[in-house]
Amino acid sequence: MSVRWRAMGGMDLDAVLAIADVVHPDYPEERAVFAERLALFPDGCRLAEGGDGRALGYGVMHPGLLGVPPPLDAPLGELPAAADCLYLHDIALLPGTRGLGLGASVLRDAHALAAARGYGWLALTSTPGARSYWDRAGFAPYADASPALAAKLASYGEGMAYMVMAVVPSPASGEGRGPR
């Protein structure tokens, strides 16, 4: 099967919501959340499609603050001026895409984007079902958990984990920054 990642556009939001309904039925988000992320940071919004043009998955990421994930199904309002990580808001792939390398390729894109922007970290909030994937990908639980972080994670539901990974810079980007 031929697949590729491309820039997401506003015309893709229906497909994004349809994929989210399949992949994340327990974590619904309104169209406005995806539309806002796309408007605020289009460089971090990608759509995976097959050779037939059918949407197979998406990736939505944006600048964030380490240890401060956004709440589920809530607008950001604006991107943080002092961003220090690239937050992987959602990477969702339809079940039939397993083994095609889409997860690994979008993660490489995330590393490259974070390195190009000078962020030393990738961060995400993992659902319980995805935790083993993120563990294998090299993410680890965030060590500096605060009561505010715990409360935010609880708003998603039980078993959520805030995870981070140091950015692996591409050869052209130089070294990523470490934590301050």
Secondary structure, 3 states (H helix, E strand, C coil): CCEEEEECCHHHHHHHHHHHHHHCCCCCCCHHHHHHHHHHCHHHEEEEEECCCCEEEEEEEEEEECCECCCCCCCCCCCCCCCCEEEEEEEEECHHHCCCCHHHHHHHHHHHHHHHHCCCEEEEEECHHHHHHHHHHCCEECCCCCHHHHHHHHHHCCCCEEEEEECCCCCCCCCCCCCC
